Amino acid sequence: MPRLPSRLPRASTLLLLVVLVLGFVLGAVWLMAAQHHAETSRDALQKLQQQSSRVAHLDSLLVHLLDAESGVRGFILTGDPAHLAPYRDGSADIDITLAALRAESWPDAAQRNTVEQLATRVETRWALLARAIERSAGPETDDGTESGKQITHDIRALIETLRSQTMEQIHDTILASFHNLGDARRTNTVLGMGVLVLLATIIVLLYRQDRLSERLEMLLQSENERLQSVVEMRTAALSNLATYLTNTREAEKERLARELHDELGSLLTAAKMDAAWIARKLPDEAIAPLRERFDRLLDTLGQIIAIKRRVVADLRPPLLSDLGLVEALRSLAQPGTGDEDGGRIELDLPDTLPDLPAPVSLALYRIAQEALTNIRRHAQATHVRLSLAAEADRIVLKVEDNGTGFDPSVRQPMRHGLTGIAHRVQMLAGQLDIDSRPGRGTRIVARIPLAAAER
């Protein structure tokens, strides 16, 4: 008997489960790493945007300041108020730009101080421009403290300092972004390779499991075929044994019936004849005191002979061999056969039947006899119908009653009568149908092929 591998499927399933868990963990790590790199890239872009905004604000501040100086200089030289447009329009822009620069998130305190110095210088320079316009003096006119040219130079220096520092920060941010992108690429490469390895492992495990399942299926199929063969062999052996026992029992019944009929019957008949002869030969005065005893003896011998005939008829019905199956079945419904407990038996028998071998006739007779016996013992029926018909290719025997019925699907180990009926039908390669429900009566139909009956 092949041994089925019991640990391999469990180990393979456990390994597959471990690989799936690892794949889930690796996927989660990959997702978190991608999320981290995305957030880092977003932060870097936001920082670059802020730093670029600082540079733009610084450039805008210098441009507005220089445009205002040029406009004021043009006004002083020409006296045309149109040249003051950059000065008038730039005042609000410079205030907005200074407010934006002060609101920026500068990385250290030194830069914030530089921004404050720049704002102070710009405001001072703007005030000088305003006084120059009022006095119609040049933008370089000294107000008593320091020249506008020097203030502009300082403003340029402060803006250049902040701009160069911001550009260095932009450069550092770009380098950090490239470094982060490199880390992200390496991380994605490692995690992607890990996922590919796990996928390959899963494919291999599924392939092995599929092959193992096919092997298990083949082993199970082989084992089922072997077990089916063993069951069929043992079933055939048991069926042959049951057939042998049934045939042996029928042969033994036939032998007993013959011995009872030939030997015991002759002895009983001789004893009855001798008793009658003695009663006739004795004088009346001698037989008178013994008449009652002799009559009782003759009656007892007659009853014994009748019992012997009934037993012989039950063991081997003489009508079956003398008059055929139809008359033998008809005798089962006659008074004195025990049908008084089974209710009235309605017969539906044909006038003629095909020639049937003795074993087939005996089997059909025994089936009907056993069915009627079960009805008398258990069914409590008031009406029974026994029918026999020869169809095109089979002989059909039906026994129906209106008794208590039973559930055929419920196994009852003591149903030897139905088991015997089923075996007799099986011996003749026939078909047995039992239709019964509690309270609805029972219907037994045995169909015997004529081909089996003619063998």
Residue pairs with C-beta under 8 A, 6 or more apart in sequence:
1 223
1 226
2 219
2 222
2 223
4 216
4 219
4 220
4 223
5 212
5 215
5 216
8 212
9 209
9 212
9 216
12 205
12 208
12 209
12 212
13 209
15 205
16 202
16 205
16 206
16 209
19 198
19 201
19 202
19 205
20 202
22 198
23 195
23 198
23 199
23 202
26 191
26 194
26 195
26 198
27 195
29 191
30 188
30 191
30 192
30 195
33 184
33 187
33 188
33 191
34 184
34 188
37 180
37 181
37 183
37 184
37 187
40 180
41 177
41 180
41 181
41 184
44 173
44 176
44 177
44 180
47 173
48 170
48 173
48 174
48 177
50 104
50 105
51 166
51 169
51 170
51 173
52 170
53 100
53 104
54 101
54 104
54 162
54 166
55 163
55 166
55 167
55 170
57 97
57 100
57 101
57 104
58 101
58 159
58 162
58 163
58 166
59 163
60 93
60 97
61 94
61 97
61 98
61 101
61 118
61 122
61 159
62 155
62 156
62 159
64 86
64 90
64 93
64 94
64 97
65 90
65 94
65 122
65 125
65 126
65 152
65 155
67 86
67 90
68 86
68 87
68 90
68 91
68 94
68 126
68 129
69 129
69 139
69 148
69 152
70 86
71 83
71 84
71 85
71 86
71 87
72 83
72 84
72 87
72 129
72 132
72 133
72 139
73 83
73 138
73 139
74 80
74 83
75 81
75 83
75 84
75 87
75 133
76 132
76 133
76 136
76 137
76 138
76 139
84 133
87 129
87 133
91 126
94 122
94 126
98 118
98 119
98 122
98 123
101 115
101 118
101 119
102 115
102 116
102 119
104 115
106 112
106 115
107 169
111 162
111 165
114 158
114 161
114 162
115 162
117 158
118 155
118 158
118 159
118 162
121 151
121 154
121 155
121 158
122 155
124 151
125 148
125 151
125 152
125 155
128 139
128 141
128 143
128 148
128 151
129 139
129 148
131 137
131 143
132 138
132 139
132 141
132 148
135 141
139 148
139 149
140 147
140 148
140 149
141 147
141 148
239 423
239 426
242 423
243 423
243 427
246 420
246 423
246 424
246 427
250 362
253 315
253 316
254 315
254 316
256 315
257 311
257 312
257 315
257 316
258 316
260 308
260 311
260 312
260 315
261 308
261 312
264 308
265 305
265 308
265 309
265 312
268 301
268 304
268 305
268 308
269 305
271 301
272 298
272 301
272 302
272 305
275 294
275 297
275 298
275 301
276 298
278 294
279 287
279 291
279 294
279 298
282 290
287 294
310 336
312 318
313 319
313 331
317 328
317 331
317 365
319 327
319 328
319 331
320 328
320 358
320 361
320 362
320 365
321 358
324 353
324 361
325 353
325 356
325 361
325 364
325 365
325 388
326 349
326 350
326 351
326 353
326 388
328 361
328 365
329 347
329 349
329 364
329 365
329 368
329 386
329 388
330 347
330 349
331 337
332 339
332 345
332 368
332 369
332 372
332 386
333 339
333 345
333 347
333 386
338 373
338 376
339 345
339 372
339 376
339 384
341 376
341 377
342 372
342 375
342 376
342 379
342 381
342 384
342 401
343 381
343 382
343 383
343 384
343 401
344 382
344 383
344 384
345 372
345 384
345 385
345 386
346 383
346 384
346 385
346 386
347 385
347 386
347 387
348 385
348 386
348 387
348 388
348 389
349 386
349 387
349 388
350 388
350 389
350 390
353 388
353 390
353 395
354 390
354 395
354 450
354 453
354 454
356 364
356 395
356 453
357 453
357 454
357 455
360 428
360 448
360 452
360 453
363 424
363 425
363 427
363 428
363 448
364 388
364 395
364 397
364 446
364 448
366 420
366 424
367 397
367 421
367 424
367 425
367 446
368 386
368 397
368 399
370 417
370 420
370 421
371 399
371 417
371 421
371 444
372 384
372 386
372 399
373 417
374 417
374 418
375 381
375 384
375 399
375 401
375 403
375 442
378 403
378 404
379 401
379 403
379 404
379 405
379 441
379 442
380 403
380 404
381 401
381 402
381 403
381 441
382 402
383 401
383 402
384 399
384 400
384 401
385 398
385 399
385 400
385 401
386 398
386 399
387 396
387 397
387 398
388 395
388 396
388 397
388 398
389 395
389 396
390 396
390 450
393 449
393 450
393 451
394 430
394 447
394 448
394 449
394 450
395 447
395 448
395 450
395 453
396 445
396 446
396 447
396 448
397 445
397 446
397 448
398 443
398 444
398 445
398 446
399 443
399 444
400 441
400 442
400 443
400 444
401 441
401 442
402 441
403 441
403 442
404 438
404 439
404 441
405 436
405 437
405 438
405 439
405 440
405 441
405 442
406 412
406 436
406 438
406 442
407 436
407 437
407 438
408 434
408 435
408 436
418 434
421 432
421 444
421 446
422 432
425 431
425 432
425 446
425 447
425 448
426 432
428 448
428 449
428 452
428 453
429 449
429 452
430 446
430 447
430 448
430 449
430 452
431 446
431 447
432 444
432 445
432 446
432 447
433 443
433 444
433 445
433 447
434 442
434 443
434 444
434 445
435 442
435 443
435 444
435 445
436 442
436 443
